[in-house]
Amino acid sequence: MESPVSVDAVRQALGKLCPNGVSYHAEWASDAFALNDEEGAHLEAATEHRRREFATGRHCLRSALEQCGFFNLVISSDSDGVPIIPEGSLASLSHSRGLCVAVAASTSSIQILGIDIEKTTRLSPAAMLRVVHSLETDWVGANRIRASLLFSAKEAFYKAQYVRSRCLGSFHDLALKIDEERQTAKALYLGEQFPSEMKRYLDRLHIRYQYVGEYVMTLCWLS
Ligand SMILES: CC(C)(COP(=O)(O)OP(=O)(O)OC[C@H]1O[C@@H](n2cnc3c(N)ncnc32)[C@H](O)[C@@H]1OP(=O)(O)O)[C@@H](O)C(=O)NCCC(=O)NCCS
């Protein structure tokens, strides 16, 4: 598979994204990472590409969790697709076009944690409309890279909150203000369906992003 960015560059970008207490790992999907039968039991009918990405994602997740002191893990998924990880840990993973990234932390320092990686070259104009909230339209205009950043940030937020609240949401249920100088985002609007505790914590919610090659990577956490 073609590797347009080096895994070292991705790991460097992860290093800039992650605050103290958050561990990370990244790999390009490869057959070097064997699929564990128990973890991948639901993937019998999946494509080779998906099985390879899943196995590589699990390797990244295990590596990030090991750095936090959680060893020898078999990480199955629950019925919502969320990885089942040990009590006392938090973790999140994302894959895009063969690139896999994962983060982990202990719940003693971090309360919610989500990561997302997306290519910045793929959103169609119709998809951009689905992603961008009316409060974000002026900033995005026709800029696909900016829309991809919002896509990534909203997915990272969604994954982070879902593990705690099991709350579903669409892209128009969150509006963000991006600070391009600091490479951070703040929530301007959050849909009614999200728990009130999430709204109380919005000021303390961190969203940070990094571009690496044609990818954007976003981390969302509450400390
Ligand atoms: C679940 C979802 C977030 C996955 O994102 P994606 O870009 O399709 O895929 P990614 O590669 O980034 O992430 C997939 C990984 O996230 C994890 N995951 C799956 N569902 C999850 C969930 N509900 N919550 C947290 N993590 C989840 C899994 O580890 C999965 O990888 P695996 O199947 O190999 O274990 C996305 O498909 C989705 O349903 N989004 C809802 C819409 C949305 O984001 N709205 C924004 C509202 S604020």
The ligand as an ORCA input file, in Angstrom:
! r2SCAN-3c Opt
* xyz 0 1
  C     -18.811      5.687     15.096
  C     -18.116      6.692     14.221
  C     -17.777      7.919     15.087
  C     -16.825      6.072     13.660
  O     -16.079      7.010     12.950
  P     -15.434      6.679     11.508
  O     -14.768      7.932     11.021
  O     -16.464      6.031     10.663
  O     -14.343      5.592     11.788
  P     -12.962      5.711     12.590
  O     -12.016      4.840     11.904
  O     -12.560      7.111     12.839
  O     -13.335      5.086     14.011
  C     -13.734      3.767     14.096
  C     -13.393      3.235     15.467
  O     -14.083      3.988     16.463
  C     -14.503      3.086     17.497
  N     -15.953      3.264     17.632
  C     -16.931      2.732     16.863
  N     -18.126      3.190     17.273
  C     -17.874      4.030     18.301
  C     -18.704      4.812     19.142
  N     -20.030      4.830     19.011
  N     -18.127      5.547     20.105
  C     -16.789      5.547     20.282
  N     -15.942      4.835     19.500
  C     -16.505      4.090     18.531
  C     -14.078      1.693     17.111
  O     -12.859      1.422     17.773
  C     -13.849      1.808     15.629
  O     -12.804      1.004     15.119
  P     -12.880     -0.609     15.108
  O     -14.236     -0.950     14.564
  O     -11.764     -1.004     14.226
  O     -12.717     -1.006     16.546
  C     -19.000      7.197     13.048
  O     -19.197      6.160     12.133
  C     -20.357      7.693     13.512
  O     -21.299      6.948     13.699
  N     -20.492      8.999     13.675
  C     -21.723      9.574     14.149
  C     -21.966     10.886     13.522
  C     -21.119     11.937     14.101
  O     -19.939     11.831     14.216
  N     -21.747     13.014     14.500
  C     -21.059     14.088     15.084
  C     -21.988     14.522     16.168
  S     -21.329     15.592     17.293
*
